[in-house]
């Protein structure tokens, strides 16, 4: 909330995640006072932006997740060369739901793909039938860039899959009712691009091919809007500072 800064310092925010789409009652006054001090506010979820607009009685913009401000060409410039050309399905699961792994294996078997996992759970660590890759940021980008299919319960795993125009399925780490559920930001992001069907819920899997012509146009529009928000708000703050 940046409430530790000295008075008189201009503050703007770009794409924080409200996550749950609500603020617990005991924190509402603290949030209201801290956020009211910002020169410009935005949120990465459309629902979160609408909630904060109503809560603060001021305009809060909905903007892209920061990773989507860069094009896939920008990200590819950071990737590494892969020696193996064997097609693979990439799994990036942060949660422990075993059913998600079963879905991934089914898709891999149906499409003749081996599985490469970014091992974040004991499920992957104990599975001797899949390849495990322990990588840093460049390796992460490289694996996504070269994957034939992606299965993930990670928000940013989904964002990178969209940016690289991959066929993918998204899963939720927690139930919607859990207090620390951050599912809303994933629902909102998929809705922005018309990709709600890529969310696997209750075992239902969409096997259709994603039409990225449509997604690409939407991403371009949201990217321009987000860049405009950044440039305009920074310019306004700089002009305000010069006047002072």
C-alpha positions as protocol buffer text, in pm:
chain_id: "A"
residue {
  index: 1
  type: UNK
  ca { x: 0 y: 0 z: 0 }
}
residue {
  index: 2
  type: UNK
  ca { x: 307 y: 227 z: 15 }
}
residue {
  index: 3
  type: UNK
  ca { x: 176 y: 389 z: 332 }
}
residue {
  index: 4
  type: UNK
  ca { x: 530 y: 397 z: 470 }
}
residue {
  index: 5
  type: UNK
  ca { x: 637 y: 672 z: 227 }
}
residue {
  index: 6
  type: UNK
  ca { x: 675 y: 1032 z: 337 }
}
residue {
  index: 7
  type: UNK
  ca { x: 392 y: 1275 z: 269 }
}
residue {
  index: 8
  type: UNK
  ca { x: 408 y: 1456 z: -63 }
}
residue {
  index: 9
  type: UNK
  ca { x: 550 y: 1166 z: -264 }
}
residue {
  index: 10
  type: UNK
  ca { x: 335 y: 1090 z: -568 }
}
residue {
  index: 11
  type: UNK
  ca { x: 218 y: 729 z: -595 }
}
residue {
  index: 12
  type: UNK
  ca { x: 67 y: 536 z: -884 }
}
residue {
  index: 13
  type: UNK
  ca { x: 10 y: 162 z: -916 }
}
residue {
  index: 14
  type: UNK
  ca { x: 19 y: -67 z: -1215 }
}
residue {
  index: 15
  type: UNK
  ca { x: -179 y: -393 z: -1220 }
}
residue {
  index: 16
  type: UNK
  ca { x: -175 y: -508 z: -856 }
}
residue {
  index: 17
  type: UNK
  ca { x: -392 y: -812 z: -798 }
}
residue {
  index: 18
  type: UNK
  ca { x: -682 y: -790 z: -558 }
}
residue {
  index: 19
  type: UNK
  ca { x: -712 y: -1166 z: -595 }
}
residue {
  index: 20
  type: UNK
  ca { x: -1033 y: -1236 z: -408 }
}
residue {
  index: 21
  type: UNK
  ca { x: -1239 y: -942 z: -537 }
}
residue {
  index: 22
  type: UNK
  ca { x: -1318 y: -828 z: -183 }
}
residue {
  index: 23
  type: UNK
  ca { x: -1156 y: -667 z: 119 }
}
residue {
  index: 24
  type: UNK
  ca { x: -1215 y: -812 z: 469 }
}
residue {
  index: 25
  type: UNK
  ca { x: -1422 y: -576 z: 684 }
}
residue {
  index: 26
  type: UNK
  ca { x: -1144 y: -526 z: 940 }
}
residue {
  index: 27
  type: UNK
  ca { x: -910 y: -390 z: 671 }
}
residue {
  index: 28
  type: UNK
  ca { x: -1152 y: -166 z: 479 }
}
residue {
  index: 29
  type: UNK
  ca { x: -1064 y: 158 z: 659 }
}
residue {
  index: 30
  type: UNK
  ca { x: -691 y: 92 z: 622 }
}
residue {
  index: 31
  type: UNK
  ca { x: -728 y: 18 z: 251 }
}
residue {
  index: 32
  type: UNK
  ca { x: -953 y: 316 z: 189 }
}
residue {
  index: 33
  type: UNK
  ca { x: -714 y: 562 z: 355 }
}
residue {
  index: 34
  type: UNK
  ca { x: -403 y: 419 z: 188 }
}
residue {
  index: 35
  type: UNK
  ca { x: -549 y: 386 z: -162 }
}
residue {
  index: 36
  type: UNK
  ca { x: -713 y: 727 z: -154 }
}
residue {
  index: 37
  type: UNK
  ca { x: -363 y: 875 z: -141 }
}
residue {
  index: 38
  type: UNK
  ca { x: -266 y: 736 z: -484 }
}
residue {
  index: 39
  type: UNK
  ca { x: -254 y: 969 z: -784 }
}
residue {
  index: 40
  type: UNK
  ca { x: -364 y: 688 z: -1016 }
}
residue {
  index: 41
  type: UNK
  ca { x: -496 y: 339 z: -951 }
}
residue {
  index: 42
  type: UNK
  ca { x: -530 y: 29 z: -1165 }
}
residue {
  index: 43
  type: UNK
  ca { x: -599 y: -340 z: -1112 }
}
residue {
  index: 44
  type: UNK
  ca { x: -514 y: -652 z: -1307 }
}
residue {
  index: 45
  type: UNK
  ca { x: -867 y: -796 z: -1272 }
}
residue {
  index: 46
  type: UNK
  ca { x: -1170 y: -635 z: -1434 }
}
residue {
  index: 47
  type: UNK
  ca { x: -1382 y: -741 z: -1138 }
}
residue {
  index: 48
  type: UNK
  ca { x: -1124 y: -599 z: -898 }
}
residue {
  index: 49
  type: UNK
  ca { x: -1115 y: -267 z: -1085 }
}
residue {
  index: 50
  type: UNK
  ca { x: -1496 y: -246 z: -1073 }
}
residue {
  index: 51
  type: UNK
  ca { x: -1498 y: -330 z: -701 }
}
residue {
  index: 52
  type: UNK
  ca { x: -1233 y: -67 z: -618 }
}
residue {
  index: 53
  type: UNK
  ca { x: -1407 y: 195 z: -834 }
}
residue {
  index: 54
  type: UNK
  ca { x: -1721 y: 146 z: -626 }
}
residue {
  index: 55
  type: UNK
  ca { x: -1533 y: 116 z: -297 }
}
residue {
  index: 56
  type: UNK
  ca { x: -1321 y: 430 z: -344 }
}
residue {
  index: 57
  type: UNK
  ca { x: -1571 y: 628 z: -553 }
}
residue {
  index: 58
  type: UNK
  ca { x: -1304 y: 707 z: -811 }
}
residue {
  index: 59
  type: UNK
  ca { x: -1193 y: 561 z: -1144 }
}
residue {
  index: 60
  type: UNK
  ca { x: -975 y: 250 z: -1117 }
}
residue {
  index: 61
  type: UNK
  ca { x: -851 y: 119 z: -1453 }
}
residue {
  index: 62
  type: UNK
  ca { x: -837 y: -245 z: -1556 }
}
residue {
  index: 63
  type: UNK
  ca { x: -499 y: -319 z: -1717 }
}
residue {
  index: 64
  type: UNK
  ca { x: -297 y: -619 z: -1835 }
}
residue {
  index: 65
  type: UNK
  ca { x: -73 y: -829 z: -1617 }
}
residue {
  index: 66
  type: UNK
  ca { x: 278 y: -681 z: -1657 }
}
residue {
  index: 67
  type: UNK
  ca { x: 413 y: -994 z: -1831 }
}
residue {
  index: 68
  type: UNK
  ca { x: 171 y: -929 z: -2119 }
}
residue {
  index: 69
  type: UNK
  ca { x: 309 y: -581 z: -2187 }
}
residue {
  index: 70
  type: UNK
  ca { x: 600 y: -756 z: -2359 }
}
residue {
  index: 71
  type: UNK
  ca { x: 531 y: -938 z: -2686 }
}
residue {
  index: 72
  type: UNK
  ca { x: 628 y: -1300 z: -2740 }
}
residue {
  index: 73
  type: UNK
  ca { x: 916 y: -1172 z: -2955 }
}
residue {
  index: 74
  type: UNK
  ca { x: 1043 y: -972 z: -2657 }
}
residue {
  index: 75
  type: UNK
  ca { x: 1031 y: -1283 z: -2438 }
}
residue {
  index: 76
  type: UNK
  ca { x: 1184 y: -1508 z: -2704 }
}
residue {
  index: 77
  type: UNK
  ca { x: 1490 y: -1282 z: -2704 }
}
residue {
  index: 78
  type: UNK
  ca { x: 1550 y: -1403 z: -2346 }
}
residue {
  index: 79
  type: UNK
  ca { x: 1501 y: -1772 z: -2421 }
}
residue {
  index: 80
  type: UNK
  ca { x: 1769 y: -2034 z: -2474 }
}
residue {
  index: 81
  type: UNK
  ca { x: 1821 y: -2281 z: -2757 }
}
residue {
  index: 82
  type: UNK
  ca { x: 1677 y: -2628 z: -2696 }
}
residue {
  index: 83
  type: UNK
  ca { x: 1877 y: -2924 z: -2820 }
}
residue {
  index: 84
  type: UNK
  ca { x: 1589 y: -3173 z: -2823 }
}
residue {
  index: 85
  type: UNK
  ca { x: 1322 y: -3139 z: -3091 }
}
residue {
  index: 86
  type: UNK
  ca { x: 1094 y: -3409 z: -2945 }
}
residue {
  index: 87
  type: UNK
  ca { x: 747 y: -3258 z: -2895 }
}
residue {
  index: 88
  type: UNK
  ca { x: 630 y: -3234 z: -2535 }
}
residue {
  index: 89
  type: UNK
  ca { x: 349 y: -3132 z: -2303 }
}
residue {
  index: 90
  type: UNK
  ca { x: 469 y: -2900 z: -2028 }
}
residue {
  index: 91
  type: UNK
  ca { x: 316 y: -2920 z: -1680 }
}
residue {
  index: 92
  type: UNK
  ca { x: 355 y: -2638 z: -1430 }
}
residue {
  index: 93
  type: UNK
  ca { x: 144 y: -2725 z: -1125 }
}
residue {
  index: 94
  type: UNK
  ca { x: 185 y: -2536 z: -799 }
}
residue {
  index: 95
  type: UNK
  ca { x: -92 y: -2725 z: -619 }
}
residue {
  index: 96
  type: UNK
  ca { x: -117 y: -3091 z: -524 }
}
residue {
  index: 97
  type: UNK
  ca { x: -434 y: -3210 z: -699 }
}
residue {
  index: 98
  type: UNK
  ca { x: -356 y: -3555 z: -848 }
}
residue {
  index: 99
  type: UNK
  ca { x: -652 y: -3537 z: -1088 }
}
residue {
  index: 100
  type: UNK
  ca { x: -484 y: -3254 z: -1277 }
}
residue {
  index: 101
  type: UNK
  ca { x: -186 y: -3477 z: -1346 }
}
residue {
  index: 102
  type: UNK
  ca { x: -417 y: -3747 z: -1482 }
}
residue {
  index: 103
  type: UNK
  ca { x: -570 y: -3499 z: -1728 }
}
residue {
  index: 104
  type: UNK
  ca { x: -224 y: -3392 z: -1844 }
}
residue {
  index: 105
  type: UNK
  ca { x: -113 y: -3754 z: -1896 }
}
residue {
  index: 106
  type: UNK
  ca { x: -430 y: -3833 z: -2090 }
}
residue {
  index: 107
  type: UNK
  ca { x: -373 y: -3540 z: -2326 }
}
residue {
  index: 108
  type: UNK
  ca { x: -7 y: -3632 z: -2369 }
}
residue {
  index: 109
  type: UNK
  ca { x: -94 y: -3995 z: -2452 }
}
residue {
  index: 110
  type: UNK
  ca { x: -365 y: -3892 z: -2699 }
}
residue {
  index: 111
  type: UNK
  ca { x: -129 y: -3659 z: -2883 }
}
residue {
  index: 112
  type: UNK
  ca { x: 193 y: -3862 z: -2870 }
}
residue {
  index: 113
  type: UNK
  ca { x: 370 y: -3612 z: -2647 }
}
residue {
  index: 114
  type: UNK
  ca { x: 619 y: -3677 z: -2373 }
}
residue {
  index: 115
  type: UNK
  ca { x: 572 y: -3484 z: -2048 }
}
residue {
  index: 116
  type: UNK
  ca { x: 822 y: -3232 z: -1920 }
}
residue {
  index: 117
  type: UNK
  ca { x: 746 y: -3097 z: -1573 }
}
residue {
  index: 118
  type: UNK
  ca { x: 856 y: -2791 z: -1385 }
}
residue {
  index: 119
  type: UNK
  ca { x: 855 y: -2983 z: -1055 }
}
residue {
  index: 120
  type: UNK
  ca { x: 691 y: -2773 z: -784 }
}
residue {
  index: 121
  type: UNK
  ca { x: 520 y: -3060 z: -598 }
}
residue {
  index: 122
  type: UNK
  ca { x: 603 y: -3404 z: -462 }
}
residue {
  index: 123
  type: UNK
  ca { x: 375 y: -3550 z: -733 }
}
residue {
  index: 124
  type: UNK
  ca { x: 628 y: -3459 z: -1001 }
}
residue {
  index: 125
  type: UNK
  ca { x: 930 y: -3540 z: -786 }
}
residue {
  index: 126
  type: UNK
  ca { x: 802 y: -3894 z: -726 }
}
residue {
  index: 127
  type: UNK
  ca { x: 696 y: -3963 z: -1084 }
}
residue {
  index: 128
  type: UNK
  ca { x: 974 y: -4153 z: -1259 }
}
residue {
  index: 129
  type: UNK
  ca { x: 788 y: -4164 z: -1591 }
}
residue {
  index: 130
  type: UNK
  ca { x: 813 y: -3792 z: -1666 }
}
residue {
  index: 131
  type: UNK
  ca { x: 1109 y: -3569 z: -1741 }
}
residue {
  index: 132
  type: UNK
  ca { x: 1180 y: -3302 z: -1479 }
}
residue {
  index: 133
  type: UNK
  ca { x: 1351 y: -2973 z: -1559 }
}
residue {
  index: 134
  type: UNK
  ca { x: 1505 y: -2756 z: -1287 }
}
residue {
  index: 135
  type: UNK
  ca { x: 1546 y: -2419 z: -1454 }
}
residue {
  index: 136
  type: UNK
  ca { x: 1584 y: -2047 z: -1392 }
}
residue {
  index: 137
  type: UNK
  ca { x: 1392 y: -1764 z: -1562 }
}
residue {
  index: 138
  type: UNK
  ca { x: 1546 y: -1818 z: -1907 }
}
residue {
  index: 139
  type: UNK
  ca { x: 1482 y: -2190 z: -1889 }
}
residue {
  index: 140
  type: UNK
  ca { x: 1123 y: -2124 z: -1784 }
}
residue {
  index: 141
  type: UNK
  ca { x: 1066 y: -1906 z: -2092 }
}
residue {
  index: 142
  type: UNK
  ca { x: 1241 y: -2160 z: -2315 }
}
residue {
  index: 143
  type: UNK
  ca { x: 1023 y: -2450 z: -2199 }
}
residue {
  index: 144
  type: UNK
  ca { x: 701 y: -2254 z: -2253 }
}
residue {
  index: 145
  type: UNK
  ca { x: 819 y: -2119 z: -2588 }
}
residue {
  index: 146
  type: UNK
  ca { x: 884 y: -2469 z: -2726 }
}
residue {
  index: 147
  type: UNK
  ca { x: 594 y: -2663 z: -2570 }
}
residue {
  index: 148
  type: UNK
  ca { x: 329 y: -2824 z: -2789 }
}
residue {
  index: 149
  type: UNK
  ca { x: 73 y: -2810 z: -2506 }
}
residue {
  index: 150
  type: UNK
  ca { x: 68 y: -2663 z: -2153 }
}
residue {
  index: 151
  type: UNK
  ca { x: -123 y: -2771 z: -1842 }
}
residue {
  index: 152
  type: UNK
  ca { x: -95 y: -2536 z: -1545 }
}
residue {
  index: 153
  type: UNK
  ca { x: -266 y: -2414 z: -1231 }
}
residue {
  index: 154
  type: UNK
  ca { x: -42 y: -2108 z: -1224 }
}
residue {
  index: 155
  type: UNK
  ca { x: -179 y: -1766 z: -1316 }
}
residue {
  index: 156
  type: UNK
  ca { x: 144 y: -1665 z: -1483 }
}
residue {
  index: 157
  type: UNK
  ca { x: 180 y: -2006 z: -1643 }
}
residue {
  index: 158
  type: UNK
  ca { x: -152 y: -1928 z: -1811 }
}
residue {
  index: 159
  type: UNK
  ca { x: -47 y: -1574 z: -1906 }
}
residue {
  index: 160
  type: UNK
  ca { x: 270 y: -1697 z: -2073 }
}
residue {
  index: 161
  type: UNK
  ca { x: 77 y: -1973 z: -2252 }
}
residue {
  index: 162
  type: UNK
  ca { x: -156 y: -1707 z: -2395 }
}
residue {
  index: 163
  type: UNK
  ca { x: 127 y: -1472 z: -2489 }
}
residue {
  index: 164
  type: UNK
  ca { x: 312 y: -1752 z: -2671 }
}
residue {
  index: 165
  type: UNK
  ca { x: -15 y: -1862 z: -2834 }
}
residue {
  index: 166
  type: UNK
  ca { x: 0 y: -2217 z: -2699 }
}
residue {
  index: 167
  type: UNK
  ca { x: -275 y: -2473 z: -2675 }
}
residue {
  index: 168
  type: UNK
  ca { x: -332 y: -2503 z: -2300 }
}
residue {
  index: 169
  type: UNK
  ca { x: -559 y: -2592 z: -2012 }
}
residue {
  index: 170
  type: UNK
  ca { x: -583 y: -2400 z: -1685 }
}
residue {
  index: 171
  type: UNK
  ca { x: -672 y: -2542 z: -1345 }
}
residue {
  index: 172
  type: UNK
  ca { x: -744 y: -2378 z: -1009 }
}
residue {
  index: 173
  type: UNK
  ca { x: -520 y: -2439 z: -708 }
}
residue {
  index: 174
  type: UNK
  ca { x: -794 y: -2378 z: -451 }
}
residue {
  index: 175
  type: UNK
  ca { x: -1170 y: -2392 z: -417 }
}
residue {
  index: 176
  type: UNK
  ca { x: -1353 y: -2065 z: -478 }
}
residue {
  index: 177
  type: UNK
  ca { x: -1481 y: -2068 z: -120 }
}
residue {
  index: 178
  type: UNK
  ca { x: -1136 y: -2080 z: 42 }
}
residue {
  index: 179
  type: UNK
  ca { x: -1036 y: -1755 z: 211 }
}
residue {
  index: 180
  type: UNK
  ca { x: -699 y: -1744 z: 33 }
}
residue {
  index: 181
  type: UNK
  ca { x: -842 y: -1835 z: -308 }
}
residue {
  index: 182
  type: UNK
  ca { x: -702 y: -1619 z: -589 }
}
residue {
  index: 183
  type: UNK
  ca { x: -913 y: -1779 z: -860 }
}
residue {
  index: 184
  type: UNK
  ca { x: -1087 y: -1452 z: -956 }
}
residue {
  index: 185
  type: UNK
  ca { x: -779 y: -1313 z: -1124 }
}
residue {
  index: 186
  type: UNK
  ca { x: -752 y: -1623 z: -1342 }
}
residue {
  index: 187
  type: UNK
  ca { x: -1124 y: -1621 z: -1426 }
}
residue {
  index: 188
  type: UNK
  ca { x: -1106 y: -1253 z: -1520 }
}
residue {
  index: 189
  type: UNK
  ca { x: -794 y: -1294 z: -1733 }
}
residue {
  index: 190
  type: UNK
  ca { x: -944 y: -1584 z: -1930 }
}
residue {
  index: 191
  type: UNK
  ca { x: -1267 y: -1387 z: -1974 }
}
residue {
  index: 192
  type: UNK
  ca { x: -1075 y: -1091 z: -2119 }
}
residue {
  index: 193
  type: UNK
  ca { x: -955 y: -1309 z: -2405 }
}
residue {
  index: 194
  type: UNK
  ca { x: -1269 y: -1520 z: -2448 }
}
residue {
  index: 195
  type: UNK
  ca { x: -1085 y: -1827 z: -2320 }
}
residue {
  index: 196
  type: UNK
  ca { x: -1311 y: -1924 z: -2030 }
}
residue {
  index: 197
  type: UNK
  ca { x: -1350 y: -2272 z: -2180 }
}
residue {
  index: 198
  type: UNK
  ca { x: -981 y: -2346 z: -2117 }
}
residue {
  index: 199
  type: UNK
  ca { x: -1055 y: -2366 z: -1745 }
}
residue {
  index: 200
  type: UNK
  ca { x: -1092 y: -2726 z: -1628 }
}
residue {
  index: 201
  type: UNK
  ca { x: -1361 y: -2757 z: -1361 }
}
residue {
  index: 202
  type: UNK
  ca { x: -1538 y: -3069 z: -1240 }
}
residue {
  index: 203
  type: UNK
  ca { x: -1332 y: -3279 z: -1479 }
}
residue {
  index: 204
  type: UNK
  ca { x: -1473 y: -3110 z: -1791 }
}
residue {
  index: 205
  type: UNK
  ca { x: -1205 y: -3059 z: -2057 }
}
residue {
  index: 206
  type: UNK
  ca { x: -1238 y: -2846 z: -2372 }
}
residue {
  index: 207
  type: UNK
  ca { x: -1063 y: -3029 z: -2655 }
}
residue {
  index: 208
  type: UNK
  ca { x: -1114 y: -2761 z: -2921 }
}
residue {
  index: 209
  type: UNK
  ca { x: -826 y: -2572 z: -3080 }
}
residue {
  index: 210
  type: UNK
  ca { x: -780 y: -2211 z: -2964 }
}
residue {
  index: 211
  type: UNK
  ca { x: -826 y: -1953 z: -3241 }
}
residue {
  index: 212
  type: UNK
  ca { x: -544 y: -1714 z: -3165 }
}
residue {
  index: 213
  type: UNK
  ca { x: -646 y: -1469 z: -3440 }
}
residue {
  index: 214
  type: UNK
  ca { x: -923 y: -1352 z: -3206 }
}
residue {
  index: 215
  type: UNK
  ca { x: -705 y: -1360 z: -2894 }
}
residue {
  index: 216
  type: UNK
  ca { x: -425 y: -1170 z: -3069 }
}
residue {
  index: 217
  type: UNK
  ca { x: -658 y: -881 z: -3158 }
}
residue {
  index: 218
  type: UNK
  ca { x: -789 y: -856 z: -2803 }
}
residue {
  index: 219
  type: UNK
  ca { x: -439 y: -869 z: -2656 }
}
residue {
  index: 220
  type: UNK
  ca { x: -326 y: -591 z: -2890 }
}
residue {
  index: 221
  type: UNK
  ca { x: -615 y: -370 z: -2780 }
}
residue {
  index: 222
  type: UNK
  ca { x: -558 y: -433 z: -2409 }
}
residue {
  index: 223
  type: UNK
  ca { x: -184 y: -383 z: -2452 }
}
residue {
  index: 224
  type: UNK
  ca { x: -237 y: -39 z: -2609 }
}
residue {
  index: 225
  type: UNK
  ca { x: -481 y: 58 z: -2334 }
}
residue {
  index: 226
  type: UNK
  ca { x: -234 y: -54 z: -2067 }
}
residue {
  index: 227
  type: UNK
  ca { x: 61 y: 127 z: -2225 }
}
residue {
  index: 228
  type: UNK
  ca { x: -154 y: 442 z: -2253 }
}
residue {
  index: 229
  type: UNK
  ca { x: -247 y: 418 z: -1885 }
}
residue {
  index: 230
  type: UNK
  ca { x: 120 y: 397 z: -1786 }
}
residue {
  index: 231
  type: UNK
  ca { x: 246 y: 675 z: -2012 }
}
residue {
  index: 232
  type: UNK
  ca { x: -43 y: 910 z: -1933 }
}
residue {
  index: 233
  type: UNK
  ca { x: -31 y: 866 z: -1557 }
}
residue {
  index: 234
  type: UNK
  ca { x: 347 y: 903 z: -1541 }
}
residue {
  index: 235
  type: UNK
  ca { x: 328 y: 1217 z: -1759 }
}
residue {
  index: 236
  type: UNK
  ca { x: 59 y: 1367 z: -1535 }
}
residue {
  index: 237
  type: UNK
  ca { x: 261 y: 1297 z: -1221 }
}
residue {
  index: 238
  type: UNK
  ca { x: 574 y: 1452 z: -1375 }
}
residue {
  index: 239
  type: UNK
  ca { x: 380 y: 1763 z: -1479 }
}
residue {
  index: 240
  type: UNK
  ca { x: 231 y: 1788 z: -1130 }
}
residue {
  index: 241
  type: UNK
  ca { x: 579 y: 1766 z: -979 }
}
residue {
  index: 242
  type: UNK
  ca { x: 710 y: 2042 z: -1206 }
}
residue {
  index: 243
  type: UNK
  ca { x: 430 y: 2275 z: -1094 }
}
residue {
  index: 244
  type: UNK
  ca { x: 523 y: 2217 z: -731 }
}
